[in-house]
């Protein structure tokens, strides 16, 4: 994503930007969960009918019930701008309040629009404005840093209280930052005849559209598994994928509330419940066979890994078996595992499974899939994934088990020969 934002930034800066974006997406998890919870009451009248006290109460207070969604997911880009500004300020050792203020200000100048009656249009304050929020906050902090390095500030005498001195220091910086964003907006609106958020929408349309394609999703899972195979956690891709999936689930929720068809399968809930079932690459099959292995080390690893795997955590088996850097297990993990991971995406694309409108916390296999979709067919999809994983991993596990058994026997033989030699040296003749 850094190539879209700051092409000329050096590697260290790009890492700082990506880290700040990743942290901002992690910070948005509670907002996604709470916003999703706000949908549940709307679904109750459809389940129990509308002519009862409960449904009538929900209809009466629906505007209040939806407030967490409106001020949460509906204002997400605003929060992201502030969080990115905060983390960038910490990384660059700048004034945190000043950077956060400039980051939010820069985003608002780019994203704010007005209705015909002069009211503020908040359309781009939500997930549709995530990309312009990231761009605005990064540019604002970079300008802030640039001004500080060149001493474009007003220095006050040491006798002036610190909070007063910092206020005066911010005046030239604020003028430069705000002026820059105003110029960007004027150029976009008056010269290019479009708003800054629309420029990002058009620029990133190929990226965003491709993420909602099952073929592209399968490729993404392969890339994640390939990274993990070499010991690199696939979370490094989250600054690119998380804003897209977050935008998609927000659109699904909006369609759900409006009673229209949901169109996006690539959402955080789907990716967690189906794409990362029992962990990246759906490694449940390996955990299952390890539990019954004749090799002592494999059996211990399998029994240790089973509980975490049921909650989507497979680092114990990846680094314990290990799968990482193990050529014997490359094919089932990097090639076949991603195909199993994409079962949910394909099922949703063909209309066999409902699209996700909820991002549940880690509640375990089967439950997470159902909560993400509220569709009983999620149990079938998850069940198929587990069964196929068990079948696929078996021949590769047996090859690896034979090697482990041979290593164990050689180790035992080596120890026994050493013991014999030691006893001979002692010359214990009575």
Secondary structure as UniProt FT lines:
FT   HELIX           2..5
FT   TURN            7..8
FT   HELIX           11..27
FT   HELIX           29..48
FT   HELIX           53..60
FT   HELIX           62..65
FT   HELIX           67..71
FT   HELIX           73..75
FT   HELIX           76..91
FT   TURN            92..93
FT   HELIX           96..111
FT   STRAND          113..114
FT   TURN            116..117
FT   STRAND          120..121
FT   HELIX           123..125
FT   HELIX           127..129
FT   HELIX           130..149
FT   TURN            150..151
FT   TURN            158..159
FT   HELIX           162..186
FT   HELIX           187..191
FT   HELIX           196..203
FT   HELIX           205..210
FT   TURN            211..212
FT   HELIX           214..229
FT   TURN            230..231
FT   HELIX           234..237
FT   HELIX           238..258
FT   HELIX           268..270
FT   HELIX           271..275
FT   TURN            276..278
FT   TURN            280..281
FT   HELIX           284..291
FT   HELIX           296..310
FT   TURN            311..312
FT   HELIX           315..320
FT   TURN            321..322
FT   TURN            324..325
FT   HELIX           327..329
FT   HELIX           331..336
FT   HELIX           337..341
FT   HELIX           343..349
FT   TURN            350..351
FT   TURN            365..366
FT   HELIX           367..373
FT   HELIX           377..426
//
